[in-house]
Amino acid sequence: DNPFMAPSAVDTDRHGNLFVSDLIGGQIHVAGPNFVHLFSSGHENSPAGLPENPVGIAVSPDGYLAVTDRGRRAVLIYRIIYE
């Protein structure tokens, strides 16, 4: 199953997970090192704090995710929590 509508940027974390911003879908998709889809976050009519139209994405070495969001006209910063 392909969760992507319009992937616009990708980055990886220190564990090899792949983070993909989806501009049209309004989501951030995460896949494991084997490229199997793990989960997605955000959606149209997103509540405050979640991306509306994520354009760019970057993962920092210390576990933060930065998302440039065209819809919110902001750079959203999230802490990645590994369980």
Disulfide bonds with the S-S distance in Angstrom:
none
